[in-house]
Amino acid sequence: MSEGKAGESPKMSDKDVPHLEMVETGLPVKWIWIAGGVVVAFCGLWLIYVSILTDLPRQWLPHTEELALLVVPQGTDGQEPLDLLELTHTADEKQFVIEGQVRNRTSNMLEGVAVIVKIGYIHLVNPVETEVPVQPPAMDPNAEGVFRLAHPLQGKVTGYSIAFKLPGGARLPHKDSRTLSVTQ
């Protein structure tokens, strides 16, 4: 480097400037791409093996089955949190109506409970699924709620099923406490 006057920055010569030189590996580019593909394929197969055949995903994921069960409240007796007290259905030419009544069996308030109704039709492979809120939206312990679905008919109904869920999507098990009445 040459020295300059006071206040001037020193100047660099060409031999002091760093240079980047490419080194030839001697391998064809085709073999480098093949080796890279083999490494990526091996990593993919390893990830599939680990995620399917080992317990590692359970350790990686923050949610467990035990945690999901803690989210769903239990009844005061340790069983289902809801009692299904009544369930009726009627149909005319235009609509299919399902009505029901449930009771909160927990010691806590249940909020935002919804009923998932699946209605099967002869001409459809998959049932039609509809979600209906239970009224009132918040049920105190031992309080009762009702639900009603008036669904336009889309053909001949083969059957229906109901399930309950919480706002977060967790399924809420229920106990069927309907009384069976036999007409004679």
C-alpha positions as CSV (number, residue, x, y, z in Angstrom):
1,M,0.0,0.0,0.0
2,S,1.2,3.4,-0.8
3,E,1.2,6.1,1.8
4,G,-0.8,9.2,1.1
5,K,-0.8,12.7,2.6
6,A,-2.3,13.3,5.9
7,G,-6.1,13.1,5.8
8,E,-6.2,11.0,2.6
9,S,-7.2,7.3,2.7
10,P,-4.5,4.8,1.7
11,K,-4.8,3.4,-1.8
12,M,-4.7,-0.3,-2.5
13,S,-2.8,-1.8,-5.3
14,D,-4.2,-4.6,-7.5
15,K,-2.2,-7.3,-5.7
16,D,-3.8,-6.2,-2.4
17,V,-7.4,-6.6,-3.6
18,P,-8.9,-10.0,-2.6
19,H,-9.9,-12.2,-5.6
20,L,-12.3,-15.1,-5.9
21,E,-11.1,-17.9,-8.0
22,M,-13.2,-20.9,-9.1
23,V,-11.7,-24.3,-8.6
24,E,-12.5,-27.1,-11.0
25,T,-13.7,-30.2,-9.1
26,G,-13.2,-32.6,-11.9
27,L,-16.8,-33.9,-11.5
28,P,-19.3,-33.4,-14.3
29,V,-22.3,-31.2,-13.3
30,K,-24.6,-34.1,-14.0
31,W,-23.1,-36.2,-11.2
32,I,-23.4,-33.3,-8.7
33,W,-27.1,-33.0,-9.5
34,I,-27.6,-36.7,-9.1
35,A,-25.8,-36.7,-5.8
36,G,-28.0,-33.8,-4.6
37,G,-31.1,-35.6,-5.7
38,V,-30.1,-38.8,-3.8
39,V,-29.4,-36.7,-0.6
40,V,-32.9,-35.0,-0.9
41,A,-34.6,-38.3,-1.6
42,F,-32.9,-40.0,1.4
43,C,-33.9,-37.1,3.7
44,G,-37.5,-37.4,2.5
45,L,-37.6,-41.1,3.1
46,W,-36.1,-40.6,6.5
47,L,-38.8,-38.0,7.4
48,I,-41.6,-40.4,6.2
49,Y,-40.1,-43.2,8.3
50,V,-39.8,-41.1,11.4
51,S,-43.3,-39.6,11.1
52,I,-45.1,-42.9,10.5
53,L,-43.1,-45.6,12.3
54,T,-41.8,-43.9,15.4
55,D,-43.1,-41.9,18.3
56,L,-41.2,-38.7,17.3
57,P,-44.2,-36.7,16.0
58,R,-46.0,-37.1,19.3
59,Q,-42.9,-35.4,20.9
60,W,-42.7,-32.7,18.2
61,L,-46.4,-31.7,18.3
62,P,-47.7,-29.5,21.1
63,H,-51.1,-31.3,21.4
64,T,-51.6,-34.7,22.9
65,E,-54.6,-36.9,23.4
66,E,-54.5,-36.3,27.1
67,L,-54.5,-32.5,26.5
68,A,-57.5,-32.8,24.2
69,L,-59.4,-34.7,26.9
70,L,-58.7,-32.0,29.4
71,V,-60.4,-29.4,27.1
72,V,-63.6,-31.4,27.1
73,P,-65.4,-31.1,30.5
74,Q,-66.7,-34.2,32.2
75,G,-70.0,-34.8,34.0
76,T,-70.1,-34.5,37.8
77,D,-70.0,-38.3,37.9
78,G,-67.0,-38.4,35.6
79,Q,-69.0,-39.5,32.5
80,E,-70.5,-37.6,29.5
81,P,-70.9,-33.8,30.0
82,L,-74.3,-33.7,28.2
83,D,-77.6,-35.5,28.6
84,L,-79.8,-35.9,25.6
85,L,-83.3,-35.6,27.1
86,E,-85.5,-35.3,23.9
87,L,-85.0,-35.8,20.2
88,T,-87.9,-35.6,17.7
89,H,-88.1,-35.3,13.9
90,T,-90.9,-34.5,11.5
91,A,-91.0,-34.1,7.7
92,D,-93.4,-32.7,5.2
93,E,-93.0,-32.1,1.4
94,K,-90.7,-29.1,1.9
95,Q,-88.5,-29.6,5.0
96,F,-87.1,-32.0,7.6
97,V,-87.3,-30.7,11.1
98,I,-85.2,-32.0,14.0
99,E,-85.7,-30.8,17.6
100,G,-84.0,-31.7,20.8
101,Q,-83.3,-30.9,24.4
102,V,-80.1,-31.4,26.3
103,R,-78.9,-30.8,29.9
104,N,-75.5,-29.7,31.1
105,R,-74.2,-32.5,33.4
106,T,-70.9,-30.7,34.4
107,S,-70.2,-28.4,37.3
108,N,-69.1,-25.7,34.9
109,M,-70.9,-23.4,32.5
110,L,-70.9,-24.7,28.9
111,E,-70.8,-22.0,26.3
112,G,-71.2,-22.1,22.5
113,V,-72.3,-25.8,22.3
114,A,-73.4,-26.7,18.8
115,V,-75.2,-29.7,17.3
116,I,-73.8,-31.3,14.2
117,V,-76.6,-33.0,12.3
118,K,-75.8,-35.4,9.4
119,I,-78.8,-36.2,7.2
120,G,-78.6,-39.1,4.7
121,Y,-80.4,-39.1,1.4
122,I,-81.0,-42.0,-1.0
123,H,-79.5,-40.3,-4.0
124,L,-76.4,-38.8,-2.1
125,V,-73.3,-40.8,-1.3
126,N,-72.2,-38.5,1.6
127,P,-74.7,-37.2,4.2
128,V,-75.5,-33.5,4.3
129,E,-73.9,-32.0,7.4
130,T,-75.3,-28.9,9.2
131,E,-74.3,-27.2,12.4
132,V,-77.0,-25.7,14.7
133,P,-76.3,-23.8,18.0
134,V,-77.9,-24.9,21.3
135,Q,-80.0,-22.2,22.9
136,P,-79.3,-20.5,25.2
137,P,-75.6,-20.0,24.2
138,A,-74.4,-20.4,27.8
139,M,-75.8,-23.2,29.9
140,D,-75.2,-23.2,33.7
141,P,-74.6,-26.5,35.6
142,N,-77.8,-28.7,35.3
143,A,-79.4,-26.1,33.0
144,E,-81.2,-27.3,29.9
145,G,-80.9,-26.1,26.3
146,V,-82.8,-26.7,23.1
147,F,-81.9,-27.0,19.4
148,R,-84.0,-26.9,16.3
149,L,-83.0,-27.6,12.6
150,A,-85.4,-27.0,9.8
151,H,-83.6,-28.4,6.7
152,P,-85.1,-28.2,3.2
153,L,-85.7,-31.6,1.8
154,Q,-83.4,-32.8,-1.0
155,G,-85.0,-36.1,-1.6
156,K,-85.9,-39.2,0.4
157,V,-84.2,-39.2,3.8
158,T,-82.5,-42.4,4.8
159,G,-81.6,-41.4,8.4
160,Y,-79.8,-38.8,10.5
161,S,-77.3,-38.6,13.3
162,I,-76.4,-36.0,15.8
163,A,-73.2,-35.1,17.6
164,F,-72.2,-32.1,19.9
165,K,-69.1,-29.9,19.8
166,L,-67.5,-27.0,21.6
167,P,-66.5,-23.8,19.8
168,G,-62.9,-24.9,19.5
169,G,-64.0,-28.0,17.5
170,A,-63.7,-30.5,20.3
171,R,-66.4,-33.2,20.2
172,L,-68.6,-33.2,23.3
173,P,-69.8,-36.7,24.2
174,H,-73.4,-37.1,25.3
175,K,-75.5,-39.6,27.2
176,D,-78.8,-40.6,25.7
177,S,-81.3,-40.2,28.6
178,R,-84.4,-40.3,26.5
179,T,-87.3,-42.3,27.9
180,L,-88.6,-45.0,25.6
181,S,-92.3,-44.8,25.1
182,V,-94.0,-47.8,23.6
183,T,-97.5,-47.4,22.1
184,Q,-99.9,-50.3,22.5
